[in-house]
Amino acid sequence: MTFFRKRPFLSLTLIFALLAALFLHRALFPAAGMALAGLDARSLFYPWWEFARTAVSSGHLPLWDANSFSGYPFLSNPQVALFYPLNWPLFLLPVRFGLSWHVLVHLVVAGLGMFFLVRHLSGSTAGAWLAALAFAFSGFISARIWAGHIGLIATDVWLPWLILATAWSVRRRTAWSAIIGGVPLGLAILAGHTTSLLYIGLAWGVFAVYLLLTTPDRWLVIRQMAIMTVLGFLLAGAQLAPLAEFSTVSSRAAEPTFEFATAYSMPPSHIITWLLPEFFGEPTRAGYWSVPAFDELTYYVGLLPLLGLALALRKPSKLIWFYLALLVLGFLLALGSYGFLYGVFYDLLPPFRLARAPGRAAFLLVFALPALLGEAVAQWECVDWNEKSAGFMRWLVGGTAVAILTSLAATGAVFAAQHPTETSGRLWHQLGGWGIALVGVVAGGWLLVRYFAEADASRKKWWLGGLTLLLVADLWIFGFKLVRVGSTAVDPLWTDAKQIIGATELRVLPWGISIFEQNGAAQLGLGSVFGYNALEVGANIAFASSVPDPRSTAYDILGAGYVVATNPLQGVEEGERPLTLLGNTDRVWVYQRGRTLPLARLVTQIEIIPDVAAATARVHQPDFDPATTAILEQEPDCALVGGGAAGTAVITEKSNGYWQIQTNSPTPALLVLSETAYPGWRVFVDGVEQEWGVAYTAVRATCIPAGKHIVDWRYQPRSYAVGGILSLLGVVLVGTAVWRKPW
């Protein structure tokens, strides 16, 4: 206890680290070939981190991935989060360890952030402790671990720190404190999950309103938050500048439909899962039988915070109204297409058109309910405990218990009437849920009464210990089974395909393969027309998908030589440019495409079609020959001799972000490179830089003089230099603020 009093931060860090290690122990040291399971962990983060770790260990940044999406700006994807400081130590570990330890670190960040926030705002150590446990081990985080949503967890856990830093900087009243206060915002941005930033920003905005209403010096609040915003964006500049560039060409910018934005809305019926988290099942044993998807609709924080909500409403403070506002806002937004508020935000706030899964707005509940519990404990600790107070608690717990008993009896009656039926297993599962809720509410209410009524400080700690055990047991009964490990091996369909195809520079075209398996091609060194990622280059995806037929001319232009499918394809081995079955196993069918164009080639004929739709339509017309003709949006700088011999283009060196091509042509020609057209590429002919343009709406092309030449394509985006300078400025400001010690 003496150590705890002298070093509270270190002590709490060790306690939360121990709890997190116990919670994650099955995944902390996975065997070779295994790692933290979850579709996104295996399909996104594992291959991303392997790719990034390999690049960094070889001494360069992984700016470009040549094997995905016909070329992809890898590091411009914020979820890679290479510039996020908490990721740096984990890149020293094998990725199978790094994924799990990344989650452990952020469970500690979540617990510490909520603890110090509640203690700072409410003044109750006991309330802060319970709130921290409820937040760090909430069903929301457990479900995200199950799904492998690594970046989402890393981003969301910074919300308590951001609000704490804001309150602290306003109390300190200095610009230097605001600079330090902007660090959590910068870290939240660098953690990489942009959709989560929307909800963090909303919560921060609501807290700003709370401060403006409760702080006499409103100008001070505005100034401090403005400085924090600028500092946070400066720190994250290395990531924000490339992301801003990517956002202008992303497929999401071109697809802001309301149906897209409201996918994974939370049905009103899912309110019951705040009390019974497995009312609609769970994916490990009972199965899940509600709307998709379990992980997107799971926001359980335990039974004690629900009792805390009732206690808070009984004695509301100004701070409680702030938390209630967040709770209501999160709930209304989470309804998405089932409610009205998300539609208003969609119409008025453009970022909500690019986001998905309104159910994620319920994260505001996951933050607000534990904080409400902490504030309620603080308020009731100050109450002179008497019969009136005890009477309210008895009515609260007793009324809730009766309601749960009634629901349990009704479920049992339905079970008895229908047993045995196809739904009897579900009803039995729900009976167990009602039983756990009944025990939890009665035990939680009794422990709270004993805690508030106890006058002796030493005995009070025992009752707090009981509340701790109850809360942890409640959350771990639900969440512990969601932590698992799984194989990191690439789906066997890709290993089979690789064996059938052999060594090739041409790309593969996945056909009918789950998006969660699409990155397997790149992991085996096969270039692919598609892939799996949250952000995609809009022009590339639109062109590749323009005609949904594996014989499409678009795939000729993108350098696809092979079609990979999990089942035999019907009707493709006939007609113009038919596919030819190259080989198959019981897992994969591989076809060779009828017309294959090299990745680098020279043409001497062009057509100028500025309109994207018209240019794409022209590509698919029967009389168009992409082997001899390129479509450009404007006239090139060179004078081409139409119909002349095109010459040759030989790739002499190729790596991620670099191509060297040796050309030889009797007349000026256009060099077409079947790789994604994206800002930041530079082309040099015999060492002299020149302009390049977009061909066929999606790939790159440049003019080549007659004769022999060496052409170098280099991916050297200036956005990283600009962003790096901004981040360096932010670090200097923070360092100066720390040196001045504004605390």
C-alpha positions, 0 to 999 in steps of 0.5 A: 500500500505504501508503494501504491501511495507513493507511485500510484501511476506505476502501481495502477499500470502494473495492476491493469497490465496483470489483469490484461495479461490474465484476460489475454493469456491464451493469445500472448505467446502463440505457437509458430503459425498461430496468432490472435484470431479474428477475420481482420486480424488474420486477413488485414493486420497480420499481412500488413504488419508482416509487410511493414516489418519486412520493409522497415527491417530492410531500411525503407518505408513500405510506401507502395504494395505492387501485389495488391489492387494492381498497385496500392499506396500501402502506407497511405492507409491509416490503419497500417499505423506505422507512425503510431508510437505505440506500434513501434516496439511491437514491430521488434516482435514477431507479428504473431506476438505483436498483435496480442501485445498490441491489444494488451497495451491498449487495455492498459491505456483504456483502464488508466485513461478512464481511472484518471478521468473519473478521479479528476472529474468526480474525485472518487477513487472507488468510482474511478476504479470501477469505471476503469474496469468496466471500460477496459474489459467491456463487451465492446472491446472483447467483441472487437478482439474477437473480430480482430479490429485492432485499429478500432480498439487502439483509436477508441481507448484515447477518448478518456485521455482526450477529455481528461487532457481538456479538463486539465488544460482548462484548469491550468489555463496556459497555452503550454498545457493545451499543447500537452493536452493535444497529445491524446488527440494526435495519438488517436489520429495516428492509431488509424481508425478514421470512423472511430475518430468521428465518434471521438470528435463528437464526444469531445464536442459535447464535452466542449459544450459542457465546459462552455456551460459550466466554465465562467471563462468561455474564451479560455475553453475555446482557446485551449481546445483550438490549441489542442486541435492544432497540436493534435493535427500537427503531430499526426501530420505524417499520416494525415497528409498522405491520407488527405491525398488518398481521400481525393481518389478513394472509392469511398469518396465516390460511393457516399450512398445512404445505404452504404453509410448505414450498413450495420445499424443497430436494431432497437431490439438490441437494447436488451443486449445491454442487460443480456449480452448474449440474448441473440447468441454469441459466436463461440458456442451457442451461435448468433441469430440476429442481424449481422454482425455480432461484433458490430452490435455488442456494447455490453459494459456489465450490470453495475454500470446499469445500476450506476445509471439509475443511481445517477438519475436519482442524484444528477450532477452537471457532469452526469448530464454530460454523460447522459447527453453522450448516452442519448446521442450514441444510442440515437446515432447507433440506430442508423437506418432504424432511427432519424438522427443518423440521416440528419448527420448524413445530410449535414456532415459530409464525413458521415457519408464516408463512414460505415456501421452506425452501430459503432456510435454506441461506443459513446455508451461504452464510454458514458455508462462506466463514467456514469457509474464512477460519478454516481459512486462519487455522489452517493459516497457523499450521501448521509446514509439513512433509511431513505437512501436504503429504501431507494436502493431496495426499491431499485434492486427489488423492482429490477429483480422482479422485472427480470424474474418476470422475463425469466418466467415468461421465457421459461413458459415459452420454452416449456410450450415449444420444447422441443423445437428448433428454437428451444436451444435459443430459449434455454440460452436466454433462460441462462442469461436472465438467471445471470442477470438476476444474480448480478443485479441482486448481488451488485445492489447488495454490495453497493448498499453495503459499500455506501452504508459502511462507515469503517474505511478498512471494511469499506475496502472489502465491499469495494473488493466484492464489487470488483470481483463481481464486475470482473466476473460479469464482464469476463464470463462474457468476454473471456471466451472471445479471446482466441488464437488461430492459424496465420497460414494463407488459405490453401486455395492460394498455395494450390493456385501458386503451384499450378501457375508457377513463376509469373509476372502477370497478375491473378484475378480472384473470382468469387473468392471471399474478400477476407481471403483476397490478400492471400495472393499478395502474401505468396508474391502473386500480383492481384487485380484485387485485394482486401482493404478499407480504402481503395483507389476509386478509379482502379476499382471502377475500371476493374469492375466495369464489366463483371466478366473474367474475360473483360478487356479491363483485365487485359489492360490490368495485366491479369493472366490468370483467373483463380476461383473456388469452383469451376466457372460456367460458360467462360471457355467459349466465346471471344477470348475464352478462358482455358482451364490450366489446372485444378485441385479440390480447393481451387480452379485456375484458368488462363485468360484468352488475351494477356497483355504485358505489364509494360508495353509500347503503343503508337495509337491513341484515342482522346476521351476526356469523359471517364464513363465514355472512355470505359465504355470504349474499352469494352467495344468489340472493335477496340484493341488495347494491344495497339491503342491507348485511351488518354484523357488529353493529348500527350506531349509526344507526336505519335506515328499512328500505325507504326511499329511500336517496339519493345518494352522489357522490365529489367527491375521491379520492386514495390515503388520502383520499375526499370524498363528498357525500351526500343522503338523505331518511332516515338511511342507511348509506354503503358504501365499496367499499374495503378495511376496514383499521385506521387509517381515520378518517371525518368527517361534516361535520368531526365524527369518528365510528365506522365498521364492516365491511360484507360482511366486507371493506369499510368503512361508516358511518352518515349522518344524513338530509339533505346532508352532506360525508363525509371518509375519511382514512387516518391510522394511529397505528401510524406515530406510535408506531413513529416515536417508538420509532425516534427513541428508538433514534437518540438512544440510538445517537447518545449511544453514539457520543458516548461513544466506547465503542471 
